[in-house]
């Protein structure tokens, strides 16, 4: 597996009580299954990834890159994650980020090393 989509669903992400949009975990899992993406692009639903100021965080992990996305609050954001995964699975390489996700890209600061290590491609991580 050469790519992974890591979606935070912990602490702040998806926490409606804190005023954040819900993370559509069931939709993502269903989409991954319906499109048979799991063998090519892993979907990992994680606990807190760290940059809580950028609630509803996801990370697109490839062999050569780690793209952090934050403030994903619209249905279209998650649909674009699925589309990115489909393109990567189809072409077996990193695909250009959809424009709607490019606008959500950020560089995280002070992310714990164990979090980075747990989501990199070289590590097989248990999925929630």
Secondary structure as UniProt FT lines:
FT   STRAND          3..8
FT   TURN            11..14
FT   HELIX           16..18
FT   HELIX           25..34
FT   TURN            35..36
FT   TURN            38..40
FT   STRAND          41..46
FT   HELIX           52..54
FT   STRAND          58..62
FT   STRAND          66..69
FT   HELIX           75..91
FT   HELIX           99..102
FT   TURN            103..104
FT   STRAND          105..106
FT   HELIX           113..119
FT   TURN            121..122
//
